[in-house]
Amino acid sequence: MIDPTRLELRHLRYFREVVDELHFGRAAARLAVTQPTLSVQIRQLEQTVGARLFDRHTRHVRLTDAGRVLDDAARRILREVDVAVDATRQAQAGHVGVLRVGFGPTLMLSTLAHVVRTYRQKHPGVRVDLREQTTGQQMDALVRGDLDVGFVRGAEADPRLHAELFAREPLVVALPRDHRLAGAARVPLSALAADPWVLFPRTVAPLLHARVMELCEQAGFRPSVVQDSREVYTTVGLVGAGVGVTIVPDTVRRMGWDGAVYKPIPRASVQVALVRPSGAVKPVVEAFLAVARTAKRRVYAGATSTNAS
């Protein structure tokens, strides 16, 4: 009885070399083995499949009918093995697969857009699944394993997650266009102590919320919040409608909302963290991190150069 488990890829590759050359000496030379070694391998293959594969004569070698059948199958098998090996190597290098990236509201208007575009260009075989989520949603998804990497404004320490600084985003005051201070070049926060405020709840972005409250307290007041808003787009809309004032990340300005004006806050910023699950890093994530870190170095180098000038 034939035992197919004795068939090895080596046998098929040796067989295919002999088929291509129809000469044991030349085939052995191409394989960098001795001719007796090659002959032994072919005999083992014939014993395994239970058929004579070559008609051997003094001057020539020919495939038998059984050999032609095996040749068709061997070509297909070796081709599929080569494809599988290449796909495995591509996956190990982070060139194929799925990458799930979370990002906070308006962050796609920042350097993150460049990171995603560059990564797609470098790794076209990876499907990038982009998800706009709040900080809390991203952190929960990362812990559950539903996200591979997230960009959040402030990340609370969690031993299950690894966070690294990606950027520092300036914070700005957003005022209604008809606000009494809308025309001022700079607006000290203390001048807004008596104004109504629109603010996102702490659960949406805990550290950003804490930073806003800290800035107000440093200015000598605690904001009178008249309206909570969970979405930055809604927040800016409420400011434009005259409901109140607020503090938002600088990228919000790029939304082009006509109803609001923005004023800088000196030395006020919020950290944007790049967060991933702790432990072993998947190849697609490692490749993405490399692109993000390169972009971060360029941004900081540019900022340093600008400050120096």
N, C-alpha and C positions, 0 to 999 in steps of 0.2 A: 504494500500500500504506500502511495506517495505521501510524504509529509511536507506540505507547503511551507511549514514554519522554518524549514531548512533553507529556503530561498532567501538570499541576501541581495541587497542592492549592488554590492560589489560584483556578484555574478552577472547581473544584467548589464552593468557598465562594461565589463570585460567582453561579454557577448556582443554588445553593440559595436565595440571597437573592432572586433574580428569581422563583423558584418560589413562595416565601412571599408576595411582594408582587404577583406577576403584573402588574408595572408597572415599566418600566425606570427611570423618573425617581425613584420612591420608593426602589427598590432601590439606586440610585446614591447617594442621599442617606444611606441607612443605612450604606453602605459607605464614605462620605466620599470618593467619586471622582466624576468628571464622568460624565454619561450617555454621551457618545461613548466614553470609556475603557471603561465597562462593556460597551457594545455590541461593541467590538473584542475584549474578552476572551471574550465568549460566541461570537463568530464563530470565534475561534481554537479554542475547545472543540469547536464543531461540526465544524470541519475535522479536528481530531484524532480524533474518534470516527467521523467519516464519516456523520453524520446531522443532519437539521434537528431542533432540540430544542424550538423554539417556533413557533407560528403567530402572526405579528405582524399586528395590525390597528390601525387608527387609534384605536379606542376601547378595545381590550383585547388582552391577551396570553394565549395558551393553550399548555399543554404538548401536544406531539405524542405519539404512542404511543411513539416512541423516547425522547422526553424523560421519559416516566413510568418507563420501564425504568431510565434513568440516574438518575432521582431516587431510586428505591429503593436502588440501589447506592451513590449518593453519601451518602445518610443513614447507611448502615452504615459506609462508609469513614471519614467524618468523625467519627462517634461513636467508632470504634475508634482513630482518631488522637488524639482528645481523651483517651481513656482511657490510651493509651500515654504521652502527654506528661505527664499527671497522675501516672502511676506512676513515670515517670522523675524528676519533681520530688520525689515522695515519697521515692524512693530517695536522691536527692542530699541531702535534708534529714535522712536517717537515720530515716525513719518506717516503712520497710519493709525486709525482708531477714531475715537470720539472724545472730545474735550468739552466739558461743561463748565462754563465761566459765568459767575454771577457778578453783578456790578450795581452800585448804588445809583439813584436817580441823578441824572446830568453828568455822571462820570464819563459817559461815552463822548461827551463834548470836550474831554481833556486828552492827556497823553495816552490814555487807554485806547482810544481809537487808532492811534499809530501802532500801538503794540499788537492789536488784533489784526490790523492790515498787514503788518510785517510778518506776523506768524503765519497767516494764511498764505502769503507769498512763498515763504520758506517751506511750509508743510501743506501743500495742496491736497495731500491724501488724507488729511485729518478733517473730520467734520466738526466744526466748532458750533456748539449749542450755547447761545448767549441768552442770559436771563436777567432782566432788570428786577431787582428785589431790594427791599430795605435791609439794613444791617442785621436786624433780628432774624429775618427770613433766611438770609444767607448763612448766618452762623448755625441755625438749626439744620439747614440743608447740608452743610459741610459735615456736621456731626453725624447725620443720618447716612452720609455717603451719597447723597443725591447731587452734590456739586463737587467738582475737582479743585476749583480754585475760586476765590471771591475777592472782589475789591470793595472794601468798606471804609466808611469815614469813621475811624476809631474802632478798635476791636478790644473787647474786654478779655482778660486773660482766661484761657481755658486749656487745661493740660491735654485735651483731646485734639487741639488745633495748634498749628504753627503759624505765627504772624510775623511779617517783616515789613518795615517801612517802605512804601513805594513812592510817596510824594507828600509834600505839605501844601495844602490848598488854602490860599488866602480866604478870609471871611469878609463879607461886605454887608453893609446895612441896606435894606431895601425899603424905599419910601414910596407912597403914592405920588404920582406925578404932580399933583396939586398940593403937596405937603408944603408947609410954611418954610421948610429948610431944603426943598428940592433944588433950589438954585445955588446952594452953598457948595464951595469946593470940598470942604470937609465938614463932617457932622460928628461932634463928640457924642458918645453914647449918653453922657449925662444930660444932654439936651433933650433926650427922648424918654426921660424918667416918667413924665406924666402922660405919655402917649399910650393908647391901647396897643396891644401886641398880638400878632398871629404867630403861633408857635406849634411845632410838631411835638407830640408826646414823647416822653423819655423812652418808651418801649420801641419806638421806631429806630432811633439811633442814639443809644445811651450816652456815649462819650461826646458826640457832637452836641447833644442837648446839654450835657454838663458843661461843655466849653462855653456855650452861649450864656448859660446862667452865671458862670464865673466872670465873663466879661461884663455883664450887667452889674454884678455885685461889686466888681472892682471900680465901676463907674459910680457906685454909691446908691444903687436902687435894685429892687427886685421887680421884674417886668409884670405888668398887669395884663395877663393873658385873657383876651375876650373871645378867642376862637382857636380851637385846636385844629390842626390839619395834618393828615398822615402822608399826603403827597406834596412834593415840592412844587409841582405844577399848580396845584390848587392853592398852595400857600401864596405863591406870587400873584395868582389871580385875585385872591382876597386882598392882598396889599394894593393891587391896581384898582380894586373896587372901593378903596378907602376904608376898609375895615380896621386896618391897623398897620404897624410897621413890623419888621422882623430882621433877623440876621440869617444869611444864607451863604453857601459856598460860592466862590467867585464864578464858577462855570455856569451858574444860573443866568448870568448876564447874557450868555450866548443864545439863550432861548428867544431873545428878541421881543420880549413882552412889552408892548407900548405903554401900558398903564403904570409901570414902575420905573424908578430911577435908583441907581446904586452908588453908594459912597464907601470909600475904603476905610478900613479900621486898621490903624498902624499896628504892625507886629502881631496881628491876630490871624491865626491859621488853624486848620484842623488836619490831623494826620490821616492820610489815606493808606490803609494797610492792605497788603497782599496776604491772604489767608488760605491755608490748605490744611487737610487732615495731617495729624502727626504721623510719624513712622515712614515706611518706605514710600518713595515717590514714583508714580507711574511715569514711564518714558515720555508720554505726550505732555504730562505736566512739567517734567524736567525741561523739555524743549521750550515750553511756553515761558517758564521762569527765566530761562536764559535770555529770551527776547525781551521780557519785561525788565530784567536787571540792566541790560544794555541801554534800553530807553531811559531808565531812571538815571543812569550815570550821565547820559547826554543832557538830560533836563537839568540836573544839578550843576553840571559843568557850565551850561549856558547861563544859569542863574548866577553862578559865581562870577562869570565873565561880565555879565550885565551890572552886577553890584560893584565890581571893581572899576568899571568905566563910569 
